[in-house]
Amino acid sequence: MVAPDEAALSAVDHGITVGDGVFETCAVLGGHAFALTRHLARLERSAAGMGMADLDLHKVRGGVDAVLAAAPDAGRLRITVTDGVGPLGSGRSAGPQTVIVAATPAVVVPTGRAARSPWTRNENSAVAGLKTTSYAENVVALADATAKGGDESVFANTRGELCEGTGSNVFIEIGGELVTPPLSVGCLAGITRELLLEWGAEAGLPVREAKDGELPFSVLDQVAAGEARMLLTGSVRNVQPTAWLDGVDLKVGELSSAARDLFERNMRERIDP
Ligand SMILES: Cc1ncc(COP(=O)(O)O)c(C=O)c1O
């Protein structure tokens, strides 16, 4: 256990020098990490996609238990696994991986403010759909949204399709349905997205994945014009209707707020769905 300002990592850890690592962020409710099993499964998928060696999930779970026991006010948990001490360039050595678990308090905000990103997500990238520690693109895009008065930046992909936010998936409320881009757009397979699709189907809420090409980025013009509504999903953010897009105030959609209520009810009852 170390304080945030205490050294705990090699200065030449490959996660630091080149962003060679994977991570997860989970909400914490009453001292328990929400949907931890799904998050650990995705951590393994991201590591496999990166070509990293198999993860020691026993060690990761031990870290999670120890950190949560020491942080009773935690609302957000972060698990990072890097390739460990490595060379100064992109090549890898076969050293032991680094496992870091950290927690902080968190505030859940009921509605969000989105800005369209001037940059695109590359659905053809070697790391598309993987949750890697190479998050500089997201840092820059989120700073752009923040400067415009938003709290999330939403990307198109290179084909002009609606993709995702820097740390969220997007759903559009249109034609009496909530529709989210398919994973083929290059977005992360969000756990909150996946649970909203599952729980929505279970509760009879009209929520589904879009067909290829069904949600162009220009659907956000319809959102800005009040012809469609929007919500973002992500760990800690949960299911969050969007109340502002690029300077335009938006109404919260009926389905969007029903989806938020459903998610918040279920997440309290099912800590590791
Ligand atoms: C790029 C990106 N998309 C989507 C999400 C939402 O995923 P989840 O619901 O699993 O938090 C995240 C999570 O932070 C993310 O980093």
Ligand as a Chemical Component Dictionary entry (heavy atoms), coordinates in Angstrom:
data_LIG
# 
_chem_comp.id                   LIG 
_chem_comp.type                 NON-POLYMER 
_chem_comp.pdbx_formal_charge   0 
_chem_comp.three_letter_code    LIG 
# 
loop_
_chem_comp_atom.comp_id 
_chem_comp_atom.atom_id 
_chem_comp_atom.alt_atom_id 
_chem_comp_atom.type_symbol 
_chem_comp_atom.charge 
_chem_comp_atom.model_Cartn_x 
_chem_comp_atom.model_Cartn_y 
_chem_comp_atom.model_Cartn_z 
_chem_comp_atom.pdbx_ordinal 
LIG C1 C1 C 0 -12.873 4.321  -24.907 1  
LIG C2 C2 C 0 -13.936 3.833  -23.986 2  
LIG N1 N1 N 0 -15.146 3.536  -24.486 3  
LIG C3 C3 C 0 -16.139 3.100  -23.692 4  
LIG C4 C4 C 0 -15.966 2.973  -22.324 5  
LIG C5 C5 C 0 -17.102 2.503  -21.462 6  
LIG O1 O1 O 0 -16.852 1.203  -21.004 7  
LIG P1 P1 P 0 -17.377 0.663  -19.595 8  
LIG O2 O2 O 0 -18.853 0.760  -19.631 9  
LIG O3 O3 O 0 -16.889 -0.740 -19.554 10 
LIG O4 O4 O 0 -16.775 1.510  -18.536 11 
LIG C6 C6 C 0 -14.716 3.256  -21.774 12 
LIG C7 C7 C 0 -14.509 3.093  -20.321 13 
LIG O5 O5 O 0 -13.850 3.842  -19.682 14 
LIG C8 C8 C 0 -13.674 3.690  -22.613 15 
LIG O6 O6 O 0 -12.465 3.973  -22.121 16 
# 
loop_
_chem_comp_bond.comp_id 
_chem_comp_bond.atom_id_1 
_chem_comp_bond.atom_id_2 
_chem_comp_bond.value_order 
_chem_comp_bond.pdbx_ordinal 
LIG C1 C2 SING 1  
LIG C2 N1 SING 2  
LIG C2 C8 DOUB 3  
LIG N1 C3 DOUB 4  
LIG C3 C4 SING 5  
LIG C4 C5 SING 6  
LIG C4 C6 DOUB 7  
LIG C5 O1 SING 8  
LIG O1 P1 SING 9  
LIG P1 O2 DOUB 10 
LIG P1 O3 SING 11 
LIG P1 O4 SING 12 
LIG C6 C7 SING 13 
LIG C6 C8 SING 14 
LIG C7 O5 DOUB 15 
LIG C8 O6 SING 16 
# 
